[in-house]
Each structure stands twice: as C-alpha cells, then as structure tokens.
Amino acid sequence: MSVIPITFLRSSTSALAGPSRAIQPRTIYCRCLTTSSTIKSGHNRWSKIRHKKGAVDKERGALFAKLSREIITAMKPPLSPDPSFNSKLATALQRAKEQGLTKQGIENAMAKAKSASDGTGQNVVYEAVAPGGKVVMLVECITSNPARTVKRVKEILSKNGARTSPVLFMFNKQGLIVLKAENTSKEAGFDHLFDIAVEHGAEDVREVESEEGGVEYEISIPTSSLSSLTTLLSSPPHTEHYAVQSSDLVYVPTDPLQILEGKSDGEGEGIDEDTAENVFRIVDLLEEENDVVKVWTNLADD
C-alpha cells in the first residue's frame, strides 16, 4: 500500500453565511492499493532449496542407473539369473538395496536383463566420436524401441559436441571372465588357473586388484569360447577353487589412447586431463539413460 495526498476545496463559512464565501484548500490523506507484486521473504530461500534438491535428485538418479546396470551386467548369459548360483548378481542386488534402489527399480532392471536374454529386448551398439575427434565411444544399449533410444543418444551427443560416426573397427570384441580364488583352496592361484584357461582357448590371464582391495583374475578369451569356459569354471571340481564373478562380452580398443598430465598441444598421441574430464562427463550423461548399459571408450585403463 502507499499513502497519497489529495487536495479538496471547501468554503471557510457555513452554507448559511450568504453568497460570499472564501474558498480554502483542505488536504486529506488516503491509503491506496498498489498494483505492483509483493516479494515474499521466502522466495530466495525456496529457489536455493529447489536447485539444491534438483542436484541431489540428479546425483541420486545417476546412482540408481549405475546400480541397475550392475544388475543387468550380472545377469548376462551364460550367468545364472538366480542369485543363489550367481555371486555377482547376489552382490549387485545387495548393493542396490543398501543404496536405496526401490523394489520396483530392482525388478525393472532384472526384467530388462531377462528381455535381452529371451529376445524381447534388442541389444544395440551406437558408435560415436567425442569432441576433438581423438576419443571414440561405443554406446551399448538394451531397448525395446531402438528408434526412441537412438534419438535420445544422438540428442545427448550433439548437445555436448559429440557425434555419431563408424568407429567399431577401432575395437576388438572378446570375452572376459573375472574370478576370485576360494580361500579354502590350496591349489588356487595364477599358475593353476593359467594352465586351465590356456588349455581351453584363453588368450591371456591377468592377476589384478579388485575394487574391494583383494586379488582377482581376468581371463581374455575369444567370444566363441566364452560360454564353454565359463560353464567349465562354474562347475565342479573348479568351483572348489574359484568363484566366477562375471562373464561378459567386452570391447577392447586396438590402440588405447593415453591421458597425459597437464595440457597437450592437440597433436600426437594422447589427450590432456581437461579433455578426458569432458569425455567422462559425456559418458556419465549417456549412462544415466535407462536403455544404456555401458559406454566403451578407447581411453587406456591406466
């Protein structure tokens, strides 16, 4: 509201005093409603809360997408869809519950994995080049609607300076089996596993550090032999010595690109850390999509 002065004219004598009257001004004040909107004191505070909540929701969504992908990966054939016979799936389900993924979310992830194995869901790989042209990506998806999925993938790529392009020739597709040695076994170890793996077609066996800090073994094998070796290692007597953690088809870059410290001149092999960070951001955006299972790049692991 605002206070506005208004001036009225009135006579100095009463109406009975005759025709001659002196006119004197008289000022009164009235309160008038203004048409301007009022700013509430809580407006700024709600704006900050809303933006903060949005960031938290986005981070939570990315976590749930990652947990769903872990479940889907853990159910890839020839691994069992039963957590009683699939330790990786049991671990993925337990982690999902602990991190707050809803029962419906878990069921949706398992249904998507099942759809890929029974043929109702289509496994599609989209090829792309990241900004700068050096880093290439393969976007692996499981979808019942490829047209919808490719539209969304292209949208994310174009908004972030990337584009679709044929790059599959820069990767080798192969099988990868990850195992852990059973603590109760006296025979389990690199040499013992190497002999078994090579005898059944493996190309390489590596001893690596697991995410939990222990030791794992990775077996690289041609895709044609992946199922048979996985079945062998998942059956007695080998189950007394090793537990299969995963058995996947993976895309390995033929010429891995190194991440260089500091700034690069844009020439030669490798990319700088800022460029790599931008690539990782695009990968994260893609992997937040429901239909995306994993994004493969030609960046070196180490």
C-alpha positions as CSV (number, residue, x, y, z in Angstrom):
1,M,0.0,0.0,0.0
2,S,1.0,3.7,-0.5
3,V,-0.1,7.0,1.0
4,I,-1.2,9.6,-1.5
5,P,-2.1,13.2,-0.6
6,I,-5.4,14.5,-2.2
7,T,-6.4,18.2,-2.0
8,F,-10.1,19.2,-1.7
9,L,-11.6,22.7,-1.8
10,R,-14.0,23.8,0.9
11,S,-15.6,27.1,2.0
12,S,-14.5,29.0,5.1
13,T,-18.0,29.7,6.2
14,S,-21.1,27.6,6.5
15,A,-23.7,27.4,3.8
16,L,-25.9,29.8,5.9
17,A,-23.5,32.7,5.7
18,G,-24.7,34.0,2.4
19,P,-23.5,34.0,-1.2
20,S,-20.0,35.5,-0.4
21,R,-17.7,32.6,0.6
22,A,-13.9,32.2,0.8
23,I,-12.7,29.0,-0.7
24,Q,-9.9,27.3,1.4
25,P,-8.0,24.3,0.4
26,R,-8.1,21.2,2.6
27,T,-5.7,18.2,2.3
28,I,-6.6,14.8,3.4
29,Y,-4.7,11.5,3.1
30,C,-5.9,8.2,1.8
31,R,-4.3,4.7,1.6
32,C,-4.4,3.3,-2.0
33,L,-3.7,-0.2,-3.1
34,T,-0.6,-0.5,-5.4
35,T,-0.7,-2.9,-8.4
36,S,2.9,-4.0,-8.0
37,S,3.5,-7.5,-6.8
38,T,4.9,-8.2,-3.3
39,I,8.1,-10.1,-3.0
40,K,7.8,-12.8,-0.3
41,S,10.7,-13.1,2.1
42,G,10.9,-16.8,1.5
43,H,11.2,-16.6,-2.3
44,N,15.0,-16.7,-2.4
45,R,15.3,-19.4,0.1
46,W,12.9,-21.7,-1.8
47,S,14.8,-21.1,-5.0
48,K,18.0,-22.3,-3.4
49,I,16.3,-25.3,-1.9
50,R,14.8,-26.2,-5.3
51,H,18.2,-26.0,-7.1
52,K,19.9,-28.0,-4.3
53,K,17.2,-30.6,-4.4
54,G,17.5,-30.8,-8.2
55,A,21.2,-31.5,-7.9
56,V,20.6,-34.2,-5.2
57,D,17.9,-35.8,-7.3
58,K,20.2,-35.9,-10.4
59,E,23.0,-37.5,-8.4
60,R,20.6,-40.0,-6.9
61,G,19.3,-40.8,-10.4
62,A,22.8,-41.4,-11.7
63,L,23.5,-43.8,-8.7
64,F,20.3,-45.7,-9.4
65,A,21.1,-46.0,-13.1
66,K,24.5,-47.4,-12.2
67,L,23.0,-49.9,-9.7
68,S,20.6,-51.0,-12.4
69,R,23.4,-51.5,-14.9
70,E,25.3,-53.7,-12.4
71,I,22.2,-55.9,-12.0
72,I,21.8,-56.2,-15.8
73,T,25.5,-57.0,-16.3
74,A,25.4,-59.6,-13.6
75,M,22.6,-61.4,-15.4
76,K,24.2,-61.6,-18.8
77,P,24.2,-65.1,-20.2
78,P,25.7,-67.5,-19.5
79,L,25.5,-66.3,-15.9
80,S,22.5,-67.6,-13.9
81,P,19.6,-65.2,-13.2
82,D,19.3,-66.9,-9.8
83,P,21.4,-65.1,-7.1
84,S,21.8,-68.4,-5.3
85,F,24.0,-69.6,-8.1
86,N,25.4,-66.2,-9.2
87,S,27.5,-64.4,-6.6
88,K,28.0,-61.3,-8.8
89,L,24.2,-60.9,-9.0
90,A,23.8,-61.5,-5.3
91,T,26.3,-58.8,-4.6
92,A,24.7,-56.4,-7.1
93,L,21.2,-56.9,-5.5
94,Q,22.6,-56.4,-2.0
95,R,24.4,-53.2,-3.0
96,A,21.2,-51.9,-4.7
97,K,19.1,-52.5,-1.6
98,E,21.7,-50.9,0.7
99,Q,21.9,-47.8,-1.6
100,G,18.1,-47.3,-1.6
101,L,17.1,-48.6,-5.1
102,T,13.4,-49.4,-4.8
103,K,12.0,-52.9,-5.2
104,Q,10.3,-51.7,-8.4
105,G,13.7,-50.4,-9.7
106,I,15.3,-53.8,-9.0
107,E,12.5,-55.7,-10.7
108,N,12.7,-53.3,-13.7
109,A,16.5,-53.9,-14.1
110,M,16.0,-57.7,-13.8
111,A,13.2,-57.6,-16.4
112,K,15.4,-55.6,-18.8
113,A,18.2,-58.2,-18.4
114,K,15.8,-61.0,-19.0
115,S,14.4,-59.3,-22.1
116,A,17.9,-59.2,-23.6
117,S,18.4,-63.0,-23.0
118,D,15.0,-64.1,-24.2
119,G,15.0,-61.9,-27.3
120,T,12.2,-59.4,-26.3
121,G,14.8,-56.7,-25.7
122,Q,17.2,-55.7,-28.5
123,N,20.9,-55.3,-27.8
124,V,22.1,-52.3,-29.9
125,V,25.5,-50.6,-30.1
126,Y,25.8,-47.0,-31.3
127,E,29.2,-45.6,-32.5
128,A,30.3,-42.1,-31.7
129,V,33.3,-39.6,-31.7
130,A,33.8,-37.3,-28.7
131,P,34.7,-33.6,-29.2
132,G,38.2,-33.2,-30.6
133,G,38.0,-36.3,-32.7
134,K,40.5,-38.4,-30.8
135,V,38.3,-40.2,-28.3
136,V,35.7,-42.7,-29.7
137,M,32.9,-44.4,-28.0
138,L,30.6,-47.4,-28.3
139,V,27.2,-46.9,-26.5
140,E,25.8,-50.3,-25.6
141,C,22.0,-50.4,-25.1
142,I,19.2,-52.8,-24.3
143,T,16.0,-51.5,-25.7
144,S,12.5,-52.4,-26.9
145,N,12.4,-49.3,-29.0
146,P,15.6,-48.6,-31.0
147,A,14.2,-45.6,-32.7
148,R,13.5,-43.9,-29.4
149,T,16.9,-44.9,-28.0
150,V,19.0,-43.7,-30.9
151,K,17.1,-40.3,-30.9
152,R,17.9,-39.8,-27.2
153,V,21.6,-40.9,-27.6
154,K,22.1,-38.6,-30.6
155,E,20.5,-35.7,-28.6
156,I,22.9,-36.1,-25.7
157,L,25.9,-36.4,-28.1
158,S,25.0,-33.3,-30.2
159,K,24.3,-31.2,-27.1
160,N,27.8,-31.9,-25.8
161,G,29.8,-31.5,-29.0
162,A,30.0,-35.2,-29.9
163,R,28.5,-37.0,-33.0
164,T,27.7,-40.5,-34.3
165,S,30.4,-42.0,-36.6
166,P,31.5,-45.5,-37.5
167,V,34.3,-46.4,-35.1
168,L,33.6,-50.1,-34.3
169,F,36.7,-51.1,-36.3
170,M,38.8,-49.5,-33.6
171,F,37.8,-52.1,-31.1
172,N,38.1,-55.9,-30.7
173,K,35.2,-57.8,-29.3
174,Q,36.2,-60.5,-26.9
175,G,35.1,-62.5,-23.9
176,L,36.3,-61.5,-20.4
177,I,35.9,-63.8,-17.3
178,V,36.6,-62.4,-13.9
179,L,37.2,-64.9,-11.0
180,K,38.2,-64.9,-7.4
181,A,40.1,-67.7,-5.7
182,E,38.3,-69.6,-2.9
183,N,40.1,-69.1,0.4
184,T,39.7,-72.7,1.3
185,S,41.6,-73.9,-1.8
186,K,45.3,-74.7,-1.6
187,E,45.6,-75.1,-5.4
188,A,44.0,-71.9,-6.5
189,G,46.4,-69.4,-7.9
190,F,47.7,-67.8,-11.1
191,D,49.7,-70.8,-12.4
192,H,46.9,-73.3,-11.7
193,L,44.3,-71.1,-13.4
194,F,46.6,-70.2,-16.3
195,D,47.0,-73.9,-17.2
196,I,43.2,-74.5,-17.2
197,A,42.4,-71.3,-19.2
198,V,45.0,-71.7,-21.9
199,E,44.1,-75.3,-22.4
200,H,40.5,-74.2,-23.2
201,G,41.3,-71.4,-25.6
202,A,42.2,-68.4,-23.4
203,E,44.4,-65.7,-24.9
204,D,45.6,-64.1,-21.7
205,V,45.3,-64.4,-17.9
206,R,46.0,-61.4,-15.6
207,E,46.1,-61.0,-11.9
208,V,44.5,-57.7,-10.9
209,E,43.4,-55.8,-7.8
210,S,39.7,-55.9,-7.1
211,E,37.6,-53.0,-6.1
212,E,37.4,-54.4,-2.5
213,G,41.2,-54.5,-2.4
214,G,41.7,-58.2,-2.9
215,V,43.1,-60.2,-5.8
216,E,41.1,-61.2,-8.9
217,Y,41.9,-63.0,-12.1
218,E,40.9,-61.8,-15.6
219,I,40.8,-64.2,-18.5
220,S,40.6,-62.9,-22.0
221,I,39.1,-65.3,-24.5
222,P,37.6,-65.3,-28.0
223,T,33.9,-64.8,-28.0
224,S,33.3,-68.2,-29.4
225,S,34.9,-69.9,-26.4
226,L,33.4,-67.7,-23.7
227,S,30.4,-69.7,-22.8
228,S,32.2,-73.1,-22.7
229,L,35.0,-71.9,-20.4
230,T,32.5,-70.0,-18.2
231,T,30.4,-73.2,-17.8
232,L,33.6,-75.2,-17.1
233,L,34.8,-72.9,-14.4
234,S,31.3,-72.7,-12.9
235,S,31.1,-76.4,-12.5
236,P,32.8,-78.9,-10.1
237,P,35.6,-79.5,-9.4
238,H,36.6,-76.0,-10.4
239,T,34.1,-74.4,-8.1
240,E,36.1,-75.7,-5.2
241,H,39.0,-73.4,-6.3
242,Y,37.4,-70.4,-8.0
243,A,34.2,-68.3,-7.9
244,V,33.2,-66.7,-11.3
245,Q,32.4,-63.0,-10.6
246,S,31.4,-62.1,-14.2
247,S,31.4,-63.4,-17.8
248,D,31.0,-60.6,-20.4
249,L,31.5,-59.7,-23.9
250,V,33.7,-56.6,-23.9
251,Y,35.0,-54.1,-26.4
252,V,38.8,-53.6,-26.2
253,P,40.4,-50.7,-28.1
254,T,43.0,-51.8,-30.6
255,D,45.2,-48.7,-29.9
256,P,44.4,-47.3,-26.4
257,L,44.7,-43.5,-26.0
258,Q,46.7,-42.3,-23.1
259,I,45.6,-39.4,-20.8
260,L,48.6,-37.0,-20.5
261,E,49.3,-34.9,-17.4
262,G,48.7,-31.2,-17.9
263,K,47.9,-29.6,-21.2
264,S,48.6,-31.1,-24.6
265,D,49.3,-29.3,-27.9
266,G,46.5,-31.2,-29.6
267,E,49.0,-33.1,-31.7
268,G,50.4,-36.6,-31.4
269,E,49.1,-39.4,-29.3
270,G,47.1,-38.9,-26.1
271,I,44.8,-36.2,-24.7
272,D,45.1,-33.8,-21.8
273,E,43.2,-34.2,-18.5
274,D,40.7,-31.5,-19.3
275,T,39.7,-33.2,-22.5
276,A,39.4,-36.5,-20.7
277,E,37.2,-34.9,-18.0
278,N,34.9,-33.7,-20.7
279,V,34.7,-37.2,-22.2
280,F,33.9,-38.7,-18.8
281,R,31.1,-36.2,-18.3
282,I,29.5,-37.2,-21.6
283,V,29.9,-40.9,-20.6
284,D,28.1,-40.2,-17.3
285,L,25.3,-38.4,-19.2
286,L,24.8,-41.4,-21.5
287,E,24.9,-44.0,-18.8
288,E,22.2,-42.1,-16.9
289,E,19.8,-43.1,-19.7
290,N,17.7,-46.1,-18.8
291,D,18.4,-48.0,-22.1
292,V,22.2,-47.6,-21.9
293,V,24.0,-50.5,-20.3
294,K,27.6,-49.3,-20.8
295,V,29.7,-46.9,-22.7
296,W,33.1,-48.1,-24.0
297,T,35.9,-45.7,-25.0
298,N,39.4,-46.1,-26.5
299,L,41.0,-44.5,-23.4
300,A,43.7,-46.5,-21.7
301,D,42.7,-48.0,-18.4
302,D,45.9,-46.8,-16.6
